[in-house]
Amino acid sequence: MSTRQKVLDYYGSSLSDDWHDHFDYYIYEETTADGYVVYVATYDQRNINVEEHVHYYDFNLEEEFSQAIIEGISIYTDDLDSDYINSAFENLYEDLKNK
């Protein structure tokens, strides 16, 4: 069993890159009208608040992603191998090993 799966199983979370409207949390890249990449992290895909859910940089997404895993919910991401996701799994796994 992979370390990712161990973390997901421990917290009762699930993670997928197959889009549907029934996830509890969404975290993905989007492109603005003028070509900039931004990151959306939201519980409600139909009600995105730019001030709260849209991030210009991905440096704080690890924390948000980790929190969603700890909450034991279903999560959508468009990039299963992004740095913030890999880092979140590494840190959560280390925390579990230390418990």
C-alpha positions as CSV (number, residue, x, y, z in Angstrom):
1,M,0.0,0.0,0.0
2,S,1.4,3.4,-0.9
3,T,2.0,6.1,1.6
4,R,-0.7,8.2,-0.1
5,Q,-3.2,5.5,0.4
6,K,-2.2,4.9,4.0
7,V,-2.8,8.6,4.7
8,L,-6.1,8.7,2.8
9,D,-7.3,5.5,4.6
10,Y,-6.3,6.8,8.0
11,Y,-8.4,9.9,7.6
12,G,-11.2,8.4,5.6
13,S,-10.5,10.7,2.6
14,S,-10.6,10.0,-1.1
15,L,-8.7,11.7,-3.9
16,S,-9.4,11.7,-7.6
17,D,-8.5,13.5,-10.8
18,D,-11.8,12.4,-12.5
19,W,-14.1,15.4,-12.4
20,H,-17.7,15.2,-11.2
21,D,-20.0,17.5,-9.2
22,H,-20.1,15.4,-6.1
23,F,-16.8,16.0,-4.4
24,D,-16.6,17.7,-1.1
25,Y,-13.5,19.8,-2.0
26,Y,-12.0,21.0,-5.2
27,I,-8.4,22.1,-5.8
28,Y,-7.2,22.9,-9.3
29,E,-5.5,25.3,-11.7
30,E,-7.5,27.8,-13.8
31,T,-6.4,30.3,-16.3
32,T,-7.5,33.9,-16.2
33,A,-8.8,35.8,-19.2
34,D,-5.4,37.5,-19.6
35,G,-3.4,34.2,-19.4
36,Y,-2.3,34.0,-15.8
37,V,-2.5,30.7,-13.9
38,V,-4.4,30.8,-10.6
39,Y,-5.4,28.1,-8.2
40,V,-8.9,27.5,-7.0
41,A,-9.4,25.7,-3.6
42,T,-13.1,25.5,-2.6
43,Y,-15.7,23.4,-0.9
44,D,-18.5,24.7,-3.2
45,Q,-17.7,24.7,-6.8
46,R,-20.8,26.6,-7.7
47,N,-20.0,29.5,-5.3
48,I,-16.4,30.6,-5.7
49,N,-15.4,33.7,-3.8
50,V,-12.3,35.2,-5.4
51,E,-11.0,36.7,-2.2
52,E,-11.2,33.4,-0.3
53,H,-10.9,30.6,-2.9
54,V,-8.6,31.9,-5.7
55,H,-4.8,31.9,-5.1
56,Y,-2.2,33.5,-7.3
57,Y,0.6,31.3,-5.9
58,D,0.5,27.6,-4.7
59,F,2.6,28.1,-1.6
60,N,-0.4,27.8,0.9
61,L,-2.3,25.1,-1.0
62,E,-0.4,22.4,0.9
63,E,-2.0,23.5,4.1
64,E,-5.5,23.7,2.6
65,F,-5.1,20.3,0.9
66,S,-3.8,18.7,4.1
67,Q,-6.8,20.1,6.1
68,A,-9.2,18.7,3.5
69,I,-7.6,15.2,4.0
70,I,-7.7,15.5,7.7
71,E,-11.4,16.3,7.5
72,G,-12.0,12.9,5.8
73,I,-13.7,14.2,2.7
74,S,-13.7,13.4,-1.0
75,I,-11.3,15.7,-2.9
76,Y,-10.9,16.5,-6.6
77,T,-7.6,17.7,-8.0
78,D,-6.5,18.2,-11.6
79,D,-2.9,17.3,-10.9
80,L,-2.2,14.3,-8.6
81,D,1.6,14.9,-8.8
82,S,1.8,18.7,-8.0
83,D,4.5,19.7,-5.5
84,Y,2.0,20.9,-2.9
85,I,0.1,17.5,-3.0
86,N,3.3,15.5,-2.8
87,S,4.5,17.6,0.1
88,A,1.2,17.3,1.9
89,F,1.3,13.6,1.7
90,E,4.9,13.4,2.9
91,N,4.2,15.6,5.9
92,L,0.9,13.9,6.8
93,Y,2.6,10.5,6.6
94,E,5.5,11.6,8.8
95,D,2.9,12.9,11.3
96,L,1.2,9.5,11.3
97,K,4.5,7.6,11.8
98,N,5.2,9.8,14.8
99,K,1.9,9.1,16.5
